[in-house]
């Protein structure tokens, strides 16, 4: 397991779409995950009105 795993494991992977604070937080989370070597995308889930950070293979 990479040394960065414990640090990135605590990052939020879902945030409410209706919150003005979600977009800046999503940008920061994705930046940290990508810097740690993870390949991720942000997707919108209408069921639950959430933005989710998912691995690239799940984004398609």
C-alpha positions as a printed Julia matrix, in Angstrom:
60×3 Matrix{Float64}:
   0.0    0.0     0.0
   1.42   3.43   -0.88
   2.58   5.69    1.93
  -0.06   8.27    0.94
  -3.02   5.91    1.43
  -3.76   6.79    5.08
  -3.64  10.5     4.29
  -6.01  10.24    1.3
  -8.35   7.71    2.93
  -9.79  10.41    5.2
 -10.71  12.77    2.35
 -14.42  13.14    1.56
 -15.5   11.21   -1.55
 -19.06  12.6    -1.63
 -20.3   16.16   -1.13
 -23.77  17.73   -1.4
 -24.4   19.32   -4.81
 -26.47  22.15   -3.33
 -23.7   23.49   -1.1
 -21.65  26.47   -2.29
 -18.7   25.02   -0.35
 -18.69  21.75   -2.28
 -17.0   22.87   -5.52
 -13.87  24.38   -3.93
 -13.64  21.36   -1.62
 -13.99  18.96   -4.58
 -11.22  20.77   -6.45
  -8.92  20.45   -3.44
  -9.76  16.77   -2.84
  -9.18  15.86   -6.49
  -5.88  17.77   -6.52
  -4.63  15.89   -3.44
  -5.76  12.51   -4.76
  -4.16  13.08   -8.16
  -0.93  14.25   -6.5
  -0.99  10.96   -4.54
  -1.17   9.05   -7.84
  -4.89   8.29   -7.94
  -6.74   8.7   -11.25
 -10.12  10.19  -10.32
 -13.03  12.17  -11.77
 -15.92  14.07  -10.2
 -19.38  12.86  -11.21
 -22.86  14.06  -10.32
 -25.29  11.55   -8.81
 -28.87  12.77   -9.2
 -30.0   10.15   -6.68
 -28.98  11.91   -3.5
 -28.03  15.18   -5.25
 -24.33  14.53   -4.65
 -21.0   15.11   -6.32
 -18.84  11.99   -6.04
 -15.11  11.51   -6.51
 -14.68   8.18   -8.28
 -11.81   6.27   -9.92
 -11.53   6.86  -13.69
 -12.78   3.37  -14.55
 -16.07   4.05  -12.68
 -16.64   7.44  -14.3
 -17.45   6.0   -17.74
